[in-house]
Amino acid sequence: MAALHVENVTLRRLGFSEIGELAGALVETSEAQIANRWREQALGYRELLATEVEGELVGTVSISESESPPRSLHLFALEVAPAWRDRGVGGAIVRWVVDEARRRGRHRVYLEVRIDNPARRLYHRLGFRRVGSAFVNAWWRFGADGTRERVEEPSYRMVRRVWGSSSSRVQSTGGRGQGDARSVSSEL
């Protein structure tokens, strides 16, 4: 059976009141984990974005402007709800981030990906290339029971240069959360 691809994916800031709903959709990520991301956003470490299809929360991604490498945008914590995987949502999110880097005048987008993560193929297809050797990427997992666990994963860094015009059709829309939202047509 061929995978169904969604037509419009909207990215916007996640509203605080939507943390529980997003955690429920993602299944594998606790509400405490998303609440921590919200705190990190309040401290200026990330922009926490919600991903919607027809008003339904289906994923999330975080971005952060960086100067290492210079004039770059860091893409991280990209997650798609299990029911929406293999339908073009992840690709639409990545294309939106690349377009956002272009809108901000950034020269490249980079990400870290676990060496055994099948999403590496998607990133490569979308123009990202591995740079350097594998390294240990460390982060904190926050459990629903209040526990915190340090996770260390062998990972690769992947980078895509950002040039000229937009790679997808993006339009501003209204959203339930805070701030502007933009939709991107999924073109695979």
N, C-alpha and C positions, 0 to 999 in steps of 0.2 A: 504494500500500500504506500503510495506517495505521501510525503509530508505535506500538510496544509500550511500555506504561508499567509501570515496576516498582512493586511493592506496598510494600516496606519498604526504606528506606535508613537505615543506621546511621552516625552520626558519633561519633568518639572520638579521643582523642589518638593520634597516629602513634607507633608504637614505633620506636626507633632501628634495630633489625634489619630493619625493613620498608622502609627508604629505597629500596633497590635494586628491590624488588618494585613499589613505587609508581611509580618512574621507568619501569620496563618497561611498566606499564599505561598510563601517560600518553603515552608515545611521544615527544611533542614537548618534554618537560621532562627535562633531564639529571639524573642522580643527584647531580652536584655542586650543581645548583640546589636540590634538595630538602635536601641536606646543609647548605647555607648557611641555608636556612629553619630547620633544626633548631638550628643555632648561634644564630640570632637568637632562637629560642624560649628557649634556655638563658640568653640575656642579658636576657630579659624584654621583648623587642620584639613578640612575637606568641605566639599559641597556635596550634600547627600541628595541624590535625585531619585524620584519614583518613576517607574515605567508603567504606562497604562495602555490597554487596548480596549476601546469602546467603554471607557469608564471603569474598567476592572484593573486593579493593581496586579501586575504580572511580573515585576522585577525591580531591580535597583542597580545603580552604579554610583560610584563616588569619583569625583575629579578634584584635582588640585593643581594650581599653577606652580611651576617649579623653575628654578634656575640651574638645576643640575640634572640633566644637561640644560644649557642656557635656552631660554624662551620655549620651554616645553610645557605640556599638559600631561599630568599623571592620571591614567585611567586605572582604577582599582575597585575591588569589592563588587565586581559585576556578578549578579545572580539573577537567574530566570526561574520562575516557578516551574516545578516539574511538569505540570499540565500544559505549559506553553513552550517547552523545549522542542527543538527540531522543527520550528514553525517560522523561523526568520527573525524572531525577537532579538536574540543575542547579536546577530549581524546588524540589525537596525540600530541597536544601542551603540555599537562600536562606530558605525558610520556617523551617528549623531555626534559622538564625542569628537571624532575627527573634524567634522564641520564646525563644532564649537571652538576647537583649537584654531581653526582658520579664522572664524569671526573675531577671536581675541588677538589675532596677530601672532599666535604661537608658531614655532617652526617645526615642532615634532610632537608626537604623542608617544608615551612609553607606558609599558605595563610589566608586571611580573606574573608569570604563570608557572604553576607546578609542572615539573618535567613530565609527569605522566597524565597531565590533563588533556583530554581529547580536543579541548577548545583551541589548542595550539594550531590545529589545522585551519580553523576559522580565522584566527588572527593572521596566519600566513596568507590565506586567500584574500584577505582584506588589505594586504600590503605591508604587514608588520614583518620584521626580520629579526632573528635572534642576534644579540650582540654579547660578546664575552662568553665566559664559561659559566657552568652551573654554580649557584651559590645557595646558601641557606637563608631563606626568607622567614623571618619570625614575626608573629602577630599574636594577639590575645583573643581567645574564644571565651565569650561570656555565656554561661549556662542559665537556663530558666530558674535554677535553684539558687542562683546568686554566686555560684562558683566561677572562678577565672582560671583558665588553663593557657599556658604558653605553648603555641604551636610553632614548630620549626619544620619547614618543607623545602626540599631541594627544588630550586626554581631556575627559570631562565628569565632574562630581561629581553623584551622585544620592543623594537622601536619602528615607528613609521614617520617618515618626513611628511610635512604638510605643505602643499603648494597651491597657489592660485585659487581656482573656482571650486564651488561646492560639488561634492560627489553624490548628493541626494537632494530631493526636494524637501525643503524645510519651511514650515509656516508657523507663525505664532498662534497660539490658541489659549483659551482660558482653562484653568484647571481647578481642582478642589483644594489643592495645597497652596502654599505661599509662593509668590513670585510668578514670573512668566513661564509659560509652557511652550514647547515647540513640538510639532509633529514631524515625523519623517516617514516617507513612503518606503516600504520595504521593497527594495529592488534587488533580488538575488539572481 
